[in-house]
Amino acid sequence: MIIDDEDDMYYLIRNILKQRNIEAVFAGSIHEGLKVMKQQPDIFLIFLDNHLPDGPGFQYIRQFKEIGHAAVVMMTAYDTSYDRKMAKNNGADDFIGKPFTRQSILAIIDQALSRLPS
């Protein structure tokens, strides 16, 4: 799942996910993302923007993990040591700053796939 308030982020990451034959779902807010996660608890990877209209993404990482067992990757254009620390302290599995490369997203996807049960 991709949770971001910018449609272009969804299309960009969705196209990268397709390279690994993974279909993405989109949520434009934290609350929409939580709703989607409750409907589809088998989601295994969440790309979560940190600056969303309904709050900082890092504050909701634990809620996503309580619903399912997805790895959560915090994304932000505000790549500061504070943001990284807050993401890690709240349970983020990874952190990427925007802009990012296709290779960095593929590496995160491959790592998440390797953690899935066979």
ABEGO torsion letter per residue (X at the ends): XBBBABAAAAAAAAAAAAAAGBBBBBBABAAAAAAAAAABAABABBBBBABBAAEBAAAAAAAAAAABABBBBBBBABBBAAAAAAAAAAGBABBBBOBBBAAAAAAAAAAAAAABBX
